[in-house]
Amino acid sequence: MASNYTNLGIQLMTTGEKAGTWGTLTNTNWNIIEQISGGYVSQSIAGGAQTTTLVKSDGSTGATMATRIWNLNGTITGNQIVTVPDSIENWWIIRNATTDSSDTYTVTVQTVSGSGITYVAGAAGRVTKLLYTDGTNVLDASADFGEVTLTGTQTLTNKTLTSPKIGTDILDTGGNELINLTATGSAVNEITLANAAADNDPRITLSGDSTNIGLEVLPKGTGAFVVQGNADQGGEIRLYEDTDLGSFYTGFKPGNLSETISYTLPLADAVTSGDALTSNASGVLSWTTMSGGTSWQAVDTTGFTAVAGEGYFCDTTSAAFTATLPAGTIGDECTFVDYAGTFDTNNLTVAPDGSEKINGVAASLTVAVERAGFTLVFTDTTQGWLLKDK
């Protein structure tokens, strides 16, 4: 009876067969077994979309599918499929070391009839997986190792940490708790910076190759960056001028909010120079152009139309002239001053706008008093402009 071969290519010789050749054939079998148990192979799958079919090599070494560690490599320009026979049972450590300039192509390892395991496109897919076949399909054992404990200094590159254990502490080199993940309800939504010494607050320090590095906090949607207060001290933001956190700082904190009102401080540009922040009845702050006071104008020597809120130095040295009042609104004021002391020689006439009145009369006001200075304030349509002072 002729010898036969296992699914991984090991020769099974029958009794009495291969006389005088058992030494060589047995050594080859041992080499195949060694390859299966710990061998390494570099397998190119370079090229466009294709299927690379791996087969056994009966009675000889070199079969990729009968090697423990695979290094899949080459430049790929399409999705790749690597197949092994349906019937074998084995496991491999397989690294996807292919290159793909577009980061769009995948690599799948499967049995001929199975769906297999796919290495995703891009950097996330250039990893090493522990795969096995149960005789029907290729499966991934990489996710079955459970919790991994890292000791010493470890560098994690392109790794995602999922489902951190609630209540687990991150310790410093002295065994002191630094960070603790706390569960609120069913979600992990609190990180506690613990073990801070008295009057020595925890600090986040930014470092790197760049000289100037900022720190950004990006809320999602309409979420806000919140600083909470407590019973002893309201939430406060402090700005220091240097890193030693001396005794002097500029701070921002809420006052004694006895009303159920939220106050918003706008940081947008003011509309007009000299605007001030004012609060409405709901406690919302906004920029407001302040009214009141008198805006004094340059000396006038000829007739003009006055503007509410302005004051005028009137020089009638050369000739008398008329100042026309604006259309009045309650509270509007206009002020006039005899600049050169000549109102008694060349009078100043103050005329109302249209049919409006001055001192209750629909007529102009003639000023003939030397060094006169007076303010007119508008009341209503009945009295019009009245003298505020003389």
C-alpha positions, 0 to 999 in steps of 0.5 A: 500500500502506498503512503498517504499525507495529512492535510498539512502535507506530512507523509504517512508511510505504511508498514514495509514501505520505503525500504532504505529511505525512512531516514530521509523521509522521516527527517523531512516530516520532522522539518514539516512539523517544525515549520508547522509549530514555529516556522516563518514565511514571507508571502507576497500578495502584491498586485490588483484585486485577486485571490491567492490560493494556498495549498499543501505541499505533500512530503516537502517543506515550504507550504505557507499554509503549513507555516506558523507565522505569515508575513503578508507583504507587497504593494496592493492595488485592489482587495486581496483574498488569501484562501486555505483548503476547507478541510484543514484545522490549524492556527496562524499568527498572520501580519498584514504588512502590505502597502497601499498608497490610497489606504482603500484596499482590504486583505481577507484570509478565509477557507475556500468556501468560508467568509473569513477574517478581513484586515480593514484598509489603511493603517488600522488594518496593518496589524497582526492577528491570531487566526485559526480554522475549524475545518470550515471557516477562518476565525479570529482568536485575537479578541479572545484573550480578555484583559491585558495588563501592561507593565513597565513603559509601553507605547501604544500606537494606533490602538483603541482602548474600549470598555475601561474597567469602572473603578480602576485606578491609574497610579503614579510611580509611587503607587498613589492614585492619579486618575479614577474612572467613575460610573454615573448611572450606566455611563462612564462619564467622570474622570477623577484626578485624585491624590492631590496634596493640600493647596497643590492642585492637579495640573495638565502640562502640554509638551511637544516639539512646538514652542507654542501649544494651546489646549482646546475643549470642544463641546458637542452641539450646544453643549457648554464648558462648565465650571461647577461651584460648591458650598464654600466657593462658587465655580471660579476661573483664575488667570495668573500672569506666570507659572508660579501661581503667585498671590495675584490673579484675575478671577471670574465667578458668579455672584450671589444668584438669589434669582433663578436667572442665568446671566450670559456675558457677550464677548462680541464686538460693541456696536459703537465706541463707548457702548456699555454692558447692560442687563435686561429684566431676565439678567441677560447682558448685552452691549448698549449705546449709552444716552444722556450727556451732551456731545459738543460741536465745533463753533457755528457761524452760520445757520444749521439744523441741530441734533438731539443730544448735541451742544452748540457754540454759536458765534454771531459776530459777523451776522445773525443766523438761525438754528433749527431744532430737530423733530422732537421726541420726549427727553431730547435736548439741545444746548446753545451758548453765545460763543462771542458775547454777541447775541445782543448785537446779532441775535440767534434765532431758534426755530422749531421743526415744522409746526412744533412749538417752543414754550407752548407757542408755534413760533421761533425763539429770538435770543438777544441776551449777551453771553446767554447759554440755555438748554431746550428739552422736548416734552410733547406736542402741547408744549413742545420744547421747554427751557431746561435752564437759562 
